[in-house]
């Protein structure tokens, strides 16, 4: 039975969330079955049969919770708890698509947490004063098409219409064709844009180990990191491995190895949250008895402070140049991709911090080292993120897991801040 209240008792909402933990668990397990492989990993790319099945499950649960349900032209799914007053409302959710052989929690938990929080508030206190919306966003991971963040970019008006036809999957199917096959109308892309939201919140697994190792319930994200991807090519000379003296070699792999080691040391010496990763390496001609002539590698550097990221980039270039010179090699460094850091909205971050204290939930300020839809949303909509722990820091893996008792504090925090903002 719902009841009208003018003030929220934090203990009441937290108790109600914990009382309904099994419903959240059922949501997670049932949704996780869509796209589940015999290996235990999930393959659920956007607009696939598995994705559409999960989309329909979410729509049914939204209706069951008493929400008004609709899908926009790009395939975002919205569930509205209609407010008693007019004015900008608040929304929360995340993405449904997965990486290949991903887990049950990345993205999906954020949708289910929002659904649970809105449902529990509605059951306890009736309709909100301002609109509250749950949203499933399409294609965050970029696992199917050449571009990512389709859903959040459509909402913020950053999705060029020509991309509907230009962006294609490995089989040549365009975004427009795939969306139409699922029953959506991408011709209504412009109508997906929202200019009536006062705020956006996204709950997500941390995808790291900080919360677990510090025994902290939640992370309150201050910023999403900036990223630069570099492509580096070292050019040496192929020579016989037995007849070429060491001092006369131009070994591209030795130059690359020096660069890799020094980029790793650069990020380590700078300290958290700086990171530097060489994730791909190709050696040519790739024979046991030939001095390597050409090495191609990628460098991923990240930091939330733009000035520090720029310095990391400058020093990574310098490291590559010095490594090449030490081995009499040539080197080329190319910028492959960059994303600017995205600070979260201070007012909503402060509301989360205050609500965590009210609930007695431990929290810590965090920087997200991974990208999220919130970095797109915050360009147009005040935004913030909640992290919950990841077991052993695992993510983008079938080993991804967060125990139920570590999920519920995040849902309670989301419900509490929703009450503060919209009730």
N, C-alpha and C positions, 0 to 999 in steps of 0.2 A: 504494500500500500504506500502510495506517495504522500508526502506531507509538505506543507509550506513552512519554510524556515527562513529566518532573516540572517542567521549566523551559522556557519559550519563548525561542528565539533570535529576537529581533526581525528580524534580517536574513533569516531563513528565511521567516517569514510574509510579509514585504514582497516578497521575491523571488518567492514563490509567487503572490501576488496579481498582480504585474506579468506573470508568465509566463502567466496566464490572462486577460489583458486582452481578448483576442478573444472569449472567452465572454461577458464583460460587454457588449461591443459588440453581439454577436448578440442578447443579451437586450433591449438598448435598442432596436435597430432592429426586431426582431420584435414587441415589445410596442407600439412606436410606430405600427405599421401598423394597429392596431385603432382605428378612428375617424378615420383620416387622410383629409383632404379633398383634392380636386384642387388647392386653393390652397396646400397644404403645412401647414396648421394641423390640429389634432385637435379633434374634437367627441366627447367621451366622458362624457356625464352618467351619474350613478349609475343602475343598473338598466336602462340602454339595451342594445340588441343589441351595440353596440361594447364597452360596459363588460363585459358578460357574456362576450363572446369573449375579452377580455383576462384576465378572472378565471379562465377555463378554461386559458388558456396558463400563467398563474402556478401553478395547481394542478398541471399536468403537470410543470412545472420543479421544483416542490417535491418531487414524488414521485421524479423523476429524481435528485434530490440525496439521496434516502434519508430524507426527512422524512415524518412522519405528518401527513396533511392532513385538515382539517375546516373547514366553514363554520358560523358561528353563525347565530342566527335573523334578524339584521339584515343579514347578508351579508358580515361581516368574514371574511376567509380566513386560516386559521392553518396554519403548517407547523412541526411540532415536531421538534427534535433532542433526543431523550429523554436525560435525565441518568442517571448511574449511582447517584446519591444522591437521596433525597427532600429536599424543601425548596423554598422560593420560587426561581423562576428568573428569567430576563431575556428581554425581547422587544424587537424592533426592526422598523421598517417605516414606511410612510407611506400616502398615499392614491392611488387609481387614477383617480378622476374628474378631469376637466379643466374649465377654463373654455372658453367657445366660442372656437374657433380658437386653442387653446393649443398648447404644445410638448410634446416627448417627455420632458422631464426633471423638471418640477415635480411632485413627489409620486412619480411612477413610479420615479425614480432611487433614492429612499429604500427602496422595497421591494426593488429589484434589488440594491442595495448590501447590504442585510441578508441576502438569499438567498445572495449570493456569499460574504459573510464567513462565514456559518454553514456553507455547503457546503465552502469551502476549509479551514476548521478541522477539519471532520469528515474530510475526505480526508487531511489531514496527521496528525491526532492522535487520530482515533477519536471516540467519543461524549464529550460533555462530562461534567463532574462534576454540574453542575446543568442543568436544562432550559434550552435556548435556543430561542426561537420567532421565526419570521418572520411578520409580519402585514400583510395588505392591508386598510386601513381604508376604509370606504365614506363618500362624501359629505362631504369636507372643504370643498370650494369653495362649496357652497350654490348651484350653478349650476342645479339642477333644482327643489329644494323651497325652502320659505320659511325653513327653518332649516338650519344647517350643522353639521359635526362629528357626524354621526349615529353613525358607528362608534365614535369615541373616547368619546362621551358614553354609549353603551351599555356599553362596557367599564368605565367608571368609575361606572356607576349613576346618571348624570345625564340620562337620556332618559325623560321621562314617557311612560307608555304611551298616553295620550290623543293625543299628538303623531302617533302612527302614522296616525290618521284625520284629524286637524286640519290637518296640513301637506300641502299639495297642490301639484302642478306647474301650469303654465299651462293644461293641458288638463283640470284638475280631478281628476287621478289622485292618490290618496293614497299615502303611503309604504307603508302596509300592502298596498295593491293592487299596487304596482310590485314590492315585494319578493316577494310571492307569485307573481307572473308569472315571476319568475326562479327559482322553486323553493325559496325560503327560507321559513322559518316564523316570521314576526314575533310570533306568539303566544308564542314562546320568548325574548322580549326579555330577561326577567329573568335567564335562564341565560347571556346574553352577558356579564354582569358578571364581572370577574376580581378576586379578592381574594388571589391567590396569586403575584403578581409582585413581585420584589424591586427591579426597575428597568426603565426604558424608555429607549431611545435612538432618535433619529430623525436620519438623514442627509438633507440637503436642499440644493438649490442656493441660493446666497446671495440671488438675485433683486436684486442690487445690484452695485456696482463696487469695493467696498473691497478685496476679496481680489485682484482682478485688478490694480488700480492699485498695490497695495503688493507685488505678486509674492509673496503668502503662500499656502501650500498649503491651509490649512484655517482655518476660524473655529470657535471654541468658544463657543457661545452662553451668555451669563451670564443673560439675561432676555429674555422676549418682551414687547414694548412694550404699554403701556396705550393705549387708543383712546377718543376721544369723537367722535361725529358730531353736528353741530348743523345744524338747519334754520333759515334766516334769511329773513325777509320784510321788505323795505323798502316802505313805502307813501308815495307822493308824490301828485302831481296831474297828470293828463293835460291838456296845454295845447298850443296851436298853436305849432309850432316857429319860425314866422316872426314872429308878432305878440306873443309873450310875452318881455319883457326878461329878460336873464340874472339880474338881481338880484331878480326877482319869481318865480322858478321854485322848484318843489318837485320836484327831479329825483331819482327813486329810483335811477336807474342811476349817477348821479354819486356818490351816497351809497354804493352797493354797490361801486363802483370804489375809493373811498377805503378801505373796509373790507378789500377783497381785498388791496390793496397793503400795508396796515398789518399784516394777519395774516401775510402773507409775511415782512415785515420782523421781526415779533415772533419767529418761529421762527428766522430767520437770525441775529438778534442773540443769541438764547439759545445757538445753536450745537448741534452734533451731541450727542446723537441726536434733538433736538427737530425736529419737522416740522409744517408747517401747509399744508393744501391746500384750495383751493376748486375742486371738480371738476364742479359742475353750476351752470348759470345759466339762468334763464328771465326774459325781459323782456316786459312787457305795456304798451300794446297791441302793441308791436313793429312800428311803422310809421316810415318815414324822417322824416316831417314832424310827429311828435307827441312831446312831452316824455314820457319814460317815467313811468308812474304806479305800476307795481308791479314789483319784482324779487324773485325767489326764488332762493336759492342754498344750497349745502351747504358746510359747513366740516368738514374732517377734521383733528384734532389728535392727536399721538401723542408719548408719552414713557414710558420705563420706570419713572421715579420717580413714585409717586402724588402727592406734594406738588407736584412740578413740573408734572405734568399738570393738577392742580387750579388752579394759578396760570395756566397757559396758558388754561384754560377761562375763568377770571375775566377775564383781560385781553382775550380774544376777545370776550366779552360787552361789555366796556367800549368796545372799538374800534367795535363795531357801533352802540352807543348814541351815541358821539361823532360817527360818520360820519353817522348819521341827523339829529342835531341841527344839524350844519353845513349841511344842505340843507333844513331845515324839514320833515323827513319823520318818519313814525312807523316803528317797528321792533319786530318780535317775534322772539325767539330761543327755539328749542325743542330740547331734547335728544332726538335720534333714536335713538341707540345708544351704549352704553358697554361696554367690556371692561377689566377690571382687568389690570394688569401681572402677568406670571407669571414670577417668578425661577426659574431652574433649580436643581436640587439640588446644593449645593456639593460633596458627596462624589463624585458622578459627574462633575461638571465637573473636579474635581481629578484624578480617574483619567484623564480624557481628556487633560488637560494633561501629566501624567506620561508617558502612553503616547506622545504625540506627540514628546516629548523623547527617549524611548527609541528611537523609530523614525527620528529625525533628520528628522521632518516639521515644517516651520515652521507655526506657528499664532498666532492673535491672538484675544484676547477680543472678543466682539461682542455687540451687542444686535440682536435681530431686530425690524425695523420692520414685518414682516408677521405675520399670525396663522398658527398651525400647530396640528396635533393635540396637540403636546406641551404646549401651554398648558392643555389639558383634562386630559391624562394626569397632569400634575404635581400636580393637586389631590388625587389619591389614590395616585399611584405615583411614587417617586423617578425623576426624568427629566433628560435632557440632550440637546443637539442638536449635530450637526456640520454646518458649512457647507462646501461646495466652491464654487469660483468660477463665476460666470456671465459668459459672453462679452459684453462691453459692458454688463453689468448687465441684459441683456434677460430678461424673463420674462412669463408670461401672453400669449405671442405666439408665432407660428410661427418667429420669429427666435431663440427661446430655444436656447442651445447651451452645452455644456461639453465641451471636448476630452477625449478618453479619458485622456490623460496627466495631466489635472487631476482626474480622477475617482478614479484608483487610490490616491493617498495617503489619501483619505477612507475608502475601503474597507479599506485596510490598518490605519488607525487604529481603525475599528470592530471589525475582527477582533482587533486587539491588546487592546482594552479588554474584549471578550468573553472572551478567553482569561484575562485577569487576574481577571474576575469569576466565570466559570463553569467554568474548567478546573482 
